[in-house]
Amino acid sequence: MNIKAVKINLKIIVGLAVAVVCFVIPQIAYSQTEKLDIIEYSAPKGWTKTPKEGVTVYSNNNASTGAFCLISVYSSIPSAGAAQKDFANEWRERVVKPFKADANPKTETQTDDGWTSVTGASQIESDGVKSAAMMTVVSGYGRAASILAILNDQAYFSQVAAFVAGLKMDKAKAIAEAKPSSTGNSAVGSSSNSVVGKWAKSFSGTNGRDPSGNVLNSAYYKSQYTFDPNGSYVFKAERWLGYLKSNEFWMTDETGEYSLTADTLTIIPKKSVTTIKNREGSVIKTQANALEKTTYKWTLHYFSGIQETNLILQTNTETNRDGPFASNDLFPKSYFFSQKYVPDWRF
């Protein structure tokens, strides 16, 4: 690649971000209309299309000058409840982490028909080649979809702007994804309540060794929240204490109410009971649990490595209900819940 062909001006990049958001673009030649998930768009004519899992990439390069451009269209993910949050999450995962780009680029925003688009740009460098990264994240009706362009020549700017300006979003499909979350707040009972549904987690491990180094104990803990749109929740957990108490299985059933804001989730238990059973399912003991009213800082975060969005609950102190914190530098003192994981309950 001819690095001398690079023509990047950050002021022009920022200006382009404004142009994309404001839809001020020239006429560009397109090929047929295509669709990925909730995004409908016109592919740039003559570009190479490379479909992958969860993303479609269009590429164009000029062998004589070394100029190139890549446009990646990503499948939608659950919205974090606010367009700026969605942009920050996607920018961090797709630009900051792989390219060490500016973590807080200047952004431009536009809202139309329940959709909010946030566009930002920054200079990046990969293998000694300087280029520009431009990302537009469109959020609405509980979903967020991203388009990322990487280019090293300003001649491609108009094509990128035209591509983004031509996007059409499928509102019906977004709503059908079951977790609507448009530009409104995240209150219980509103269409923006994106925590509705079943969220589960599990962990297992060992506890202690004898003088010979043999494992004395093992354990597992699995739990699941079910958040209803009306503000009620059901919590279920199953804990096995390990080989030293291999005939005891602890089952917790809790019900109550929850309240939600854009940043906090408050759990308000009304009843919590733990039942201890043996392997045959006979009840050994039943006990009432202390009611732990807890306020968490919450967010939805997409992890590109596992291609999954988790509900992340952060609080200063571990709760008996949720168990030990997960180990994660990005979200300290937190619990991670998945909608893909479905607990295999023993009882």
Legacy VTK file of the C-alpha trace (Angstrom):
# vtk DataFile Version 3.0
C-alpha trace
ASCII
DATASET POLYDATA
POINTS 347 float
0.000 0.000 0.000
1.279 3.452 -0.926
1.241 5.301 2.393
2.105 8.580 0.666
-1.377 8.551 -0.856
-2.986 9.165 2.515
-4.934 12.406 2.584
-6.529 12.836 5.997
-7.588 16.125 7.532
-9.318 15.850 10.900
-11.168 19.147 10.424
-12.667 17.786 7.216
-13.533 14.531 8.967
-15.474 16.395 11.626
-17.130 18.458 8.926
-18.129 15.278 7.174
-19.689 13.964 10.364
-21.917 17.046 10.338
-22.703 16.501 6.664
-23.667 12.898 7.249
-26.000 13.784 10.089
-27.552 16.662 8.173
-27.822 14.581 4.990
-26.014 17.207 2.896
-24.573 14.977 0.181
-24.005 14.816 -3.573
-25.560 12.216 -5.874
-23.671 8.906 -5.828
-24.117 5.816 -8.014
-25.675 2.862 -6.202
-26.299 -0.778 -6.965
-29.319 -2.721 -5.689
-30.958 -2.145 -2.314
-29.872 -4.605 0.350
-30.840 -5.350 3.947
-29.076 -6.611 7.062
-31.233 -7.125 10.136
-33.133 -3.843 10.670
-30.965 -1.791 8.262
-31.879 -1.266 4.613
-29.333 0.450 2.395
-28.047 0.856 -1.152
-24.676 -0.778 -1.675
-22.052 1.409 -3.415
-21.766 0.391 -7.061
-18.629 -1.508 -8.039
-17.463 -2.191 -4.465
-16.545 -5.676 -3.227
-19.055 -7.202 -0.827
-17.847 -9.569 1.932
-20.615 -10.967 4.155
-19.585 -12.286 7.578
-21.385 -13.377 10.736
-23.245 -10.330 12.011
-21.605 -7.885 9.599
-21.392 -7.110 5.888
-18.270 -5.331 4.636
-17.974 -3.302 1.407
-14.477 -2.419 0.214
-12.910 -0.360 -2.526
-9.268 0.421 -3.273
-7.194 2.214 -5.861
-4.129 0.122 -6.669
-2.320 3.025 -8.320
-2.626 5.462 -5.411
-3.031 3.148 -2.424
-6.319 4.797 -1.463
-8.890 2.529 0.187
-12.201 2.545 2.000
-14.065 -0.097 4.025
-17.701 0.272 5.054
-18.934 -2.260 7.622
-22.642 -2.664 8.353
-23.312 -4.454 11.661
-26.425 -6.302 12.778
-28.394 -4.482 15.449
-27.989 -5.148 19.163
-30.178 -4.260 22.170
-30.022 -0.551 22.925
-28.464 0.620 26.180
-31.433 2.956 26.566
-29.826 6.144 25.226
-28.316 6.955 21.826
-25.129 8.459 23.275
-24.603 5.312 25.378
-25.082 3.146 22.300
-22.524 5.194 20.375
-20.020 5.131 23.252
-20.350 1.347 23.607
-19.985 0.634 19.899
-17.153 3.149 19.440
-15.241 1.592 22.321
-15.644 -1.964 21.044
-15.084 -1.379 17.318
-12.693 1.586 17.178
-10.987 2.328 20.499
-10.000 -1.224 21.400
-8.684 -2.397 17.992
-7.152 0.906 16.861
-6.346 2.797 20.102
-8.441 5.701 18.831
-9.675 8.752 20.717
-12.110 7.439 23.329
-14.272 10.582 23.229
-14.569 11.903 19.671
-16.678 14.896 18.800
-20.143 13.709 17.764
-23.150 15.042 15.900
-26.721 13.897 16.549
-29.981 13.890 14.595
-33.405 12.554 15.557
-36.185 11.600 13.149
-39.287 9.380 13.472
-38.150 7.803 16.740
-34.616 7.084 15.499
-31.531 8.914 16.768
-28.280 8.807 14.849
-24.958 9.707 16.470
-21.898 10.156 14.244
-18.283 10.580 15.290
-14.873 10.398 13.652
-11.220 10.132 14.588
-7.838 9.525 13.021
-6.433 6.020 13.566
-3.280 4.126 12.667
-2.815 0.427 11.920
0.460 -1.206 10.821
1.951 2.228 10.175
-0.915 3.294 7.906
-2.844 6.380 8.944
-6.536 6.502 8.129
-9.810 7.840 9.454
-12.551 5.954 11.276
-16.118 7.240 11.004
-18.952 5.574 12.871
-22.679 6.223 12.826
-24.885 4.456 15.375
-28.646 4.593 14.822
-30.756 3.886 17.909
-34.485 3.447 18.305
-37.260 1.097 19.389
-34.938 -0.907 21.617
-32.238 -1.568 19.007
-28.951 0.032 17.974
-27.283 -0.506 14.588
-23.775 0.589 13.596
-22.024 1.553 10.379
-18.243 1.940 10.487
-16.181 3.425 7.664
-12.374 3.292 7.547
-10.740 5.287 4.780
-7.400 6.852 3.935
-8.388 9.288 1.206
-10.799 12.220 1.375
-12.072 11.325 -2.085
-14.220 8.643 -0.418
-15.935 11.057 1.966
-18.877 11.821 -0.301
-19.532 8.105 -0.890
-19.500 7.356 2.826
-21.825 10.280 3.508
-24.188 9.158 0.759
-24.204 5.600 2.047
-25.155 6.657 5.586
-27.693 9.236 4.406
-29.446 6.528 2.380
-30.057 4.245 5.361
-33.622 3.155 6.086
-34.509 1.554 9.404
-37.131 -1.187 9.800
-39.232 -0.011 12.744
-41.533 -3.049 12.747
-38.638 -5.498 12.908
-36.961 -3.511 15.667
-40.129 -3.558 17.765
-40.509 -7.284 17.088
-37.125 -7.895 18.699
-39.027 -7.711 22.006
-37.038 -5.091 23.879
-38.122 -1.671 22.576
-35.913 1.184 23.756
-36.254 4.378 21.746
-35.121 7.865 22.617
-37.380 8.159 25.653
-36.505 7.375 29.240
-36.215 3.845 30.654
-39.132 3.918 33.071
-41.094 0.809 33.983
-44.127 0.513 31.751
-42.631 2.688 28.996
-41.624 1.467 25.559
-37.996 2.189 26.459
-37.731 -0.391 29.257
-34.963 -2.550 27.800
-34.380 -4.758 30.850
-37.662 -6.607 30.313
-37.110 -10.345 29.874
-35.087 -13.153 31.418
-31.449 -12.541 32.409
-29.293 -15.290 33.942
-25.763 -16.014 35.153
-23.790 -18.865 36.705
-20.398 -19.632 38.213
-18.636 -22.634 39.688
-15.370 -23.213 41.533
-13.435 -24.954 44.243
-13.002 -24.152 47.906
-10.054 -25.505 49.893
-7.533 -28.368 49.637
-6.229 -30.987 52.046
-2.493 -31.215 53.035
-1.879 -33.391 49.961
-3.356 -30.778 47.662
-6.573 -32.662 46.924
-9.679 -30.582 46.343
-11.930 -30.702 49.373
-14.902 -28.915 47.973
-16.556 -27.611 44.854
-19.641 -25.532 44.235
-21.916 -23.910 41.693
-24.410 -21.089 41.732
-26.893 -20.204 38.995
-29.506 -17.477 39.105
-32.042 -15.737 36.903
-34.070 -12.520 36.989
-37.337 -12.224 35.085
-38.345 -8.578 34.696
-41.960 -7.984 33.651
-43.072 -4.792 31.876
-45.457 -3.956 34.763
-42.593 -3.454 37.239
-42.662 -6.827 38.973
-39.819 -9.322 38.979
-39.159 -12.968 39.839
-35.752 -14.153 41.000
-34.747 -17.800 41.077
-31.418 -19.286 42.176
-29.912 -22.703 42.780
-26.765 -23.295 44.801
-24.811 -26.504 45.427
-22.307 -26.128 48.241
-19.889 -28.770 47.005
-18.645 -32.233 47.769
-18.493 -31.719 51.532
-22.255 -31.113 51.501
-23.046 -33.028 48.349
-26.550 -33.934 49.504
-27.682 -30.320 49.934
-29.142 -28.146 47.191
-30.285 -24.625 48.084
-33.097 -23.118 46.009
-34.074 -19.467 46.394
-37.352 -18.023 45.135
-37.917 -14.277 45.415
-40.574 -11.929 44.130
-40.994 -8.199 44.321
-40.995 -4.952 42.393
-38.336 -2.968 40.569
-37.950 0.650 39.536
-35.888 1.868 36.627
-34.256 5.079 35.506
-31.814 5.691 32.674
-28.916 4.741 34.971
-30.265 2.872 37.995
-32.219 -0.300 38.664
-33.681 -0.739 42.152
-34.756 -4.188 43.330
-37.463 -4.128 46.040
-38.103 -7.662 47.348
-41.454 -8.502 48.890
-40.866 -12.180 49.629
-37.726 -14.332 49.558
-37.523 -17.982 50.604
-34.719 -20.545 50.408
-35.566 -24.242 50.375
-32.877 -26.844 51.047
-33.436 -30.220 49.377
-31.496 -33.456 49.173
-30.593 -35.253 45.959
-33.957 -36.989 45.885
-35.777 -33.687 46.100
-37.042 -34.079 49.649
-37.200 -30.860 51.659
-34.648 -30.672 54.456
-35.368 -27.109 55.555
-37.153 -23.936 54.497
-36.080 -20.486 55.634
-37.105 -16.898 54.999
-34.355 -14.629 53.682
-33.566 -11.072 54.623
-35.101 -8.718 52.068
-32.216 -6.969 50.277
-33.438 -3.781 48.671
-30.594 -2.880 46.308
-29.978 -0.066 43.844
-27.665 -0.984 40.980
-26.093 1.117 38.281
-27.141 -0.687 35.106
-26.167 -0.785 31.456
-26.406 -3.069 28.450
-22.969 -3.807 26.999
-22.093 -5.667 23.801
-19.024 -7.919 24.056
-17.669 -8.459 20.547
-15.555 -11.455 21.606
-18.600 -13.540 22.530
-20.929 -11.534 20.257
-23.400 -11.063 23.070
-25.030 -8.230 24.967
-25.063 -8.526 28.758
-27.100 -6.730 31.379
-24.507 -5.370 33.814
-25.503 -4.488 37.373
-22.986 -2.602 39.504
-23.215 -1.950 43.248
-20.697 -1.166 45.966
-21.296 -4.278 48.061
-21.917 -7.891 47.072
-25.435 -9.098 47.799
-26.450 -12.493 49.184
-28.949 -12.712 46.348
-26.407 -12.238 43.546
-23.326 -13.801 45.141
-19.691 -12.844 44.404
-18.880 -10.100 41.902
-17.670 -11.050 38.442
-14.029 -10.372 37.582
-13.861 -7.657 34.916
-11.609 -4.572 34.761
-14.044 -2.654 32.561
-16.921 -3.039 35.023
-15.607 -3.487 38.591
-17.971 -4.582 41.387
-20.515 -5.907 38.942
-22.727 -8.810 37.947
-23.134 -9.942 34.323
-26.416 -11.429 33.107
-27.074 -13.060 29.736
-30.259 -13.689 27.798
-28.607 -16.475 25.816
-27.754 -18.525 28.900
-30.708 -20.604 30.140
-30.076 -22.301 33.525
-30.502 -26.052 33.688
-32.313 -26.279 37.008
-32.009 -29.476 39.023
-35.272 -28.794 40.828
LINES 1 348
347 0 1 2 3 4 5 6 7 8 9 10 11 12 13 14 15 16 17 18 19 20 21 22 23 24 25 26 27 28 29 30 31 32 33 34 35 36 37 38 39 40 41 42 43 44 45 46 47 48 49 50 51 52 53 54 55 56 57 58 59 60 61 62 63 64 65 66 67 68 69 70 71 72 73 74 75 76 77 78 79 80 81 82 83 84 85 86 87 88 89 90 91 92 93 94 95 96 97 98 99 100 101 102 103 104 105 106 107 108 109 110 111 112 113 114 115 116 117 118 119 120 121 122 123 124 125 126 127 128 129 130 131 132 133 134 135 136 137 138 139 140 141 142 143 144 145 146 147 148 149 150 151 152 153 154 155 156 157 158 159 160 161 162 163 164 165 166 167 168 169 170 171 172 173 174 175 176 177 178 179 180 181 182 183 184 185 186 187 188 189 190 191 192 193 194 195 196 197 198 199 200 201 202 203 204 205 206 207 208 209 210 211 212 213 214 215 216 217 218 219 220 221 222 223 224 225 226 227 228 229 230 231 232 233 234 235 236 237 238 239 240 241 242 243 244 245 246 247 248 249 250 251 252 253 254 255 256 257 258 259 260 261 262 263 264 265 266 267 268 269 270 271 272 273 274 275 276 277 278 279 280 281 282 283 284 285 286 287 288 289 290 291 292 293 294 295 296 297 298 299 300 301 302 303 304 305 306 307 308 309 310 311 312 313 314 315 316 317 318 319 320 321 322 323 324 325 326 327 328 329 330 331 332 333 334 335 336 337 338 339 340 341 342 343 344 345 346
